Amino acid sequence: MDARRADRPVDAGLPTAEVLKALVEHESRFSTVEEHDALARWMGRLGEAERRAVFCYFWGELSQSDIAERLGVSQMAVSRMLTRALDRMRTWAVESA
């Protein structure tokens, strides 16, 4: 893990609500309140493992291998989780548009 990622607290056993709040507050790509609210809703609809994988990958900037180690699963399982989670979130985004 590089120094850029090592100094950031990444989902260190935080309760789900705190994880979602941290993601929404630090995700600058979502510029409007509506976008922040939508992201929080979509993250909340994911299963716990998917939510943690998405959080660690996009906000924590961890590799799939690092996430796999934290979750106790294979890198391939993390890859599938991320793909499934992002597909679901895209579907929800289209449905809410």
N, C-alpha and C positions, 0 to 999 in steps of 0.2 A: 504494500500500500504506500502511495507516495505521500509526501509531507502535506500537500494540499488537502488531502482527505483525512489524514491522521488526526488533525486538530479539530475536526468537526464531530460533535456528538451525533451518532447515527443510530436512532431507534434503539437506544440502550435500555430496553425493557420499559419504555414509556407506555403509559396507557394509550389506547387507540385515539381518544379525543385529543390528547396532547400531540400525538404523531400527526394527525390530520391538521391541527392548528399550525404546527410548525411548518408543514409542507405548504399550506396555503399562504402563510405569512411570508415565506421565503421564496416563493415561486413567482418571480417577476414577469414571466411570460404571460401571466394571467392578469391583465391590466384593469379589469373592471370588477366591481363588487359582484356582479352577476356571474362572471367567470370564476371568481374565487368560490362563490357559493356552489356553483355547478361542480367544480373540482372536488370540493369537500363532500358533496352528496355522492358523486360517483365513487370516490375512494371509500366512502362508508358502505357502499353496496358490495364492495369486493370482500372476499373471504380474508381472514386474518393473514394467512401466508402470502396471498397475492398482494395485499395492502402493504405488508412489510417489504416484500420484494420490490414493488414499485417505488416506495419511499426510499429505500436504500439505493436503488439504481439511479433514480433521477435527482433526488435531493442530496443523498449521501455520496453520490458519485462513486459507488463501489462497483467493482467488476462482478460479473455473474458468479465467478468462482468465490469471491469474498462473501457474497450473499449466501451462496450455497453452504459455505462453512458456518456462517451464523445461524442459518435455518436448519442445518443438519440434513441437507438433501444434496443431490448431485447438481452439478452445473447444468446438465440437460433439463433437470426438473425446474430449475430457476428460469431457464430460457423458455420453457413451455408456460410457466406461470406468467411471465412478463407478456408473452404473446397473447395468451388468453385474456389477461387483465386489460391490455391495451385494446384488443378487439372489442371487448365488452364496453369499455369506456367510449370508444368511437361510436359504437351502436347507440349508446345512451345519448351521446352528443347529437347524433343525427335525429334521433327521436325527439329531442327537446328543442330542436331548431324550428 
